């Protein structure tokens, strides 16, 4: 997959492109179904495929006060898109100027002139342009004069009839329901960051060394609690892990920063400064305040044993 970051220097294929457009945050099962539809229709038309997406969530510009936390940063989204088999990912800078662009201008100047789009496949509820004035209906209205074929794909629902969406996944994660979120994502939710030095209570005080992973600002974290999961080191090795996400109430009575800690099961070594990928598989319990570090240590040992048993026959979400 070729990632196009500068549309001005991009020479679109002469035969044109089959394109889908959207934020694609999380690249969940609904997104993947839509991209599969794009690829199938593109094959029958003999067109290469492109996903047009954005370098940030459009809401961060249009309504920053209520912009959602991201399920995936740009690098992770590009990795996931590359797995879908599309030919191009067109990464559009979404800024104030883009937010004020008329929907008709986006179609004529960007889709048709810059990308030579011949086929557009989007979700039935797709909106774009200034004040979300663009829609599937507008695309279809403009299609004849521009030589476009436009397909609106019905949204993917789960067995309970609720639409699969990034917003729904965020709600599940906020409630700690990571296993349900994983079913909609098609994989466990993942947080990436750098391992930083903590306060050194994990190993010396509690007998359970942990990697303190600094999650980037703006990335969605699950609700506070203890989780079973997987940890991938920058070197590529993968380990089962017990994850603590919270404010460590046993050690402070005051509001504290959220801390993401992962104990790698059956691992010894130095992780400081490494890149880490932490995948959340199942929530095992709430975060609790204990009467002493000794009581907390006993509970941690029980947590680790439970996670070890839970994941004994499980496979990691990444190829090893």
Secondary structure, 3 states (H helix, E strand, C coil): CEEECCHHHCCCCCCCEEEEECCCCCCCHHHHHHHHHHHHHHHHHCCEEEEEEECCCCHHHHCHHHCCCECCCHHHHHHHHHCCCCCEEEEECCCHHHHCCCHHHHHHHHHHHHCCEEEEEEECCCEECHHHCEEHHHHHHHHHHHCCEEEEECCCECCCCCECCHHHHHHHHHCCCHHHHHHHHCCCEEEEEEEECCCCCCCCCCCCCCEEEEECCCECCCCCEEEEEEEEECCCCEEEEEEEEECCCCCCCCCCCCEEEEEECCCCCCCCCCEEEEEEEEEEECCCCCCCHHHHHHHHHHHHHHHHHHCCCCCCCCCC
